[in-house]
Amino acid sequence: MEKRLFLIRHGKANHPLQGASDFTRTLAESGEVDVRKMAGKLKLKDLVPEILVSSPAVRALSTATGFAEVWKSPVAIHTESSIYEAEVRTMLKIVNSLDNDYQSAAIFGHNPGNTELANYLSNVNIPNIPTAGVVIIDFPMEDWKYLTYESGTILLFDFPKSTN
């Protein structure tokens, strides 16, 4: 059975309040709308992952929660602190360590990490995954630890303002 990876960028976030950290930024109203729109589009295509892993940053975790609510996902959202501000190598370690009991997994994170990982794993050239954007990559292997450079094929790249 092949593996399927969903890379989902957090929804549009509010600017940080004076003195507040970037980590605590919340989703903007438009970001919440986009999150629900994208989750609904995936659900209509029967593209729902088995496990959800999110950056603990407020905007990413809120995005994961929004997707889970639309999907009516009974799966708990796992947080992984190293997703926040992660580079490709760190993101790849997270993916490679996923439990093989799951055939599909969603990583809710940030840019540039999500875009760089999508390009690395699939040899595409997506300049930027927009907020609430989704990239789904399929891999012809049975073990997450074997996902590596150019080993996947893009199944879907979609975002709120696309015409798909």
N, C-alpha and C positions, 0 to 999 in steps of 0.2 A: 504494500500500500504506500503510495507516495505521500509526501508531506506538503502541507499548504500553509504558507505564512502570510498573515495580514499585517501590513505596516500601516498604522493609522496615526496621522498627526493630530494633535489636539485641536479643538475648535478655536476660533478667534477669541483672543483674551482681552480683557480690559487692561489699560495701562496701570502699572503699579501705583498705588497711592503714595503720597509723599512719605518717604522713610520706610516704606514696606519693601520686602524682598521680592525678587522676580519669582521665587518659588511659590509665593502665596497669591499670585495673580489668578483671578477668577475668570470664568467664561463670560464674554459679552453676551448680551441678549441675542445678537445675530449669530454668535458662535453656538449657542444652545439650539437655535433653530436649524443651523447647518448640520449639527451633530445628529439630530433626530431625522433630518432629511436623508443623510448618507446612510444611517443605520437602516432606515426604511427601504432605500434602494437596494441594499445588500440582501435584506430579508426577502424582498420580492423575487430576487434571483436565487434564493435558497443558499446564500453564501454567508454562513454563520459559523464562526470557529468554536472549537470545543473548550478552549482555555483562553482566559484574558489576563494579560500581564501588562501592568501600567507603571509608568513613572509615578512617584508619589507627589509630584508637583500638583497643586490644586487644579490647574486647568486640564492636565492630562487625566487625572483621576476622575474629574467631572465628566470628561469626554467618554471615558470607559464606562462610567455609570450610565450615561445617557444612551450609549449603544446597547448596553445590557438590558436596560428598561424596554427599549423598542424591540429588541430581539426576544424579550421575555426569557432571558438566559438564566437558568438556575445555577449557573457556574459562579463561584466566588471570583472576585477580581483579586489577583495576586499583585502586590506591589514589589517593585524591584528598584531600589534607590539608585543603582548604577546607570539606569536609563537616562536620568536627568543629566544633560550636558555630555552624553556619551558620544564617543567617536566610533568609527566602524569596528575597530578591533574589540571594543567593549560590547557593542551591540551584538557582534557575531558570537562572542562568548555566551551571552545570555541565550541566544537562539540555540547554539550548540548544546546547551545544558538542559533544554526542555525535556520533559518526560516523554518517552517514546510511546506511552499509553495513548497519547494524543496525536491524531493525524493532522489536526489543524490548530493553529494558535494565532492570536492577535497580540501585537505589541503596540501599546499606546504610548507615543513618545513625542519627540521634538525634532526640529530641524537645527542643524544640518544632518544630524545622525540618521534620521529615517530616510531621507533622500539619498544620502551617501550609501547606506546599506542596500537600498533597493537597486541602485546602480551597480554596486559591487557584486551582489548576488546574481544579477540577471544580465549584466552587460548591456543595459539600456542607458540612455542618457536623458533622464528626467532632470531638467534644470532645478526644479523646486516642487516639492509636494506642498500644495497650498494647505491652509488651515482646514481641518476636517477632511483632508484628502486621504484616499485609501489606495494602497498598492497591494495587490494579491499576487503572490509568486508561488508557482508549483515546482516541486522538486521530485525527480524520479528516484528517490531513495527512501529507505525505511527507517533511517536513524538520523535524528536531528544533528548529531555530531558530525555528519558528513556534508552538511550544507556548507558550501565554500564559494570561492570566487567563480562567477559565471556558471554556477551549477543549476540555476533555476530559470524558469520561463515565466514571463509576465502573463497572468491570466486577465488582470483588470487594473486599470489606473483610472480613477474617477475622483471627482471633487465637486463641491457644491455649485460652482459656476460653469461646469462643463455642460455640453449639450447632449450628453448620453442619456 
